[in-house]
Each structure stands twice: as structure tokens, then as C-alpha cells.
Amino acid sequence: MNDLEAACLRIGPLLAVIWLAYEQLKRIPVWLWCTLPVIVLVAATRLRWMLWLLVPLIVAVAILKPRVRPRRER
């Protein structure tokens, strides 16, 4: 198996998942899209730094996430 074929076999399923989740991905805030490359870069270079960035980010998203309240019937 050559390198190009191996890359296509790995990227293909990822693109299929992105295509299936496209409607949900449109709802992600712009600021989160801007921080994603930084997080990936830090994860690739410094794994310990990743924990320092990931834990506060998860806490912030959990706190700032809008809560859905059930509608009252009248």
C-alpha cells in the first residue's frame, strides 16, 4: 500500500463523519473554531501544556453552555 492510498483510507472516514455532522458543526461558535488550531498545535508539541489548556476550556464550555428549559404548557 503506498502512502497516498494509506492517507486516503484514513482521511475518507473522517470526511464522511464531518459531512454527516455538518448541520451540528454550523452551530459551533466562531471563537471555538479559532481556538481549535491552537489547541491542536499545542497538543502536537507539548502534551502537558495541553492539559493546562484543555481543562479550563472544558470547564468554560460547561459553564457557558446555554441551558434548554422545557416549555410550559398554557
Phi, psi and omega in degrees: 000126180277171185296321181295318178295319179295320179295318179295323179292334178273322184280329181304306178298325177296316178294326177295319179294318178298319180296319180291329183262015187301318181297321178287326180291335178291339182275351181289133181298152183297321182298330179288323176296326180287329181275341183300313178298325179295316180296319179295318178298314179295321179296324181286331184260314185229105183290323179294322178296329181300320179295323179293333178270322187288317183297310177296327179295317179295319179296316180297317180294321179294323181282318186274354181295129179294138181265136179269121179259139178294143179283142176274139177271136180251000000 
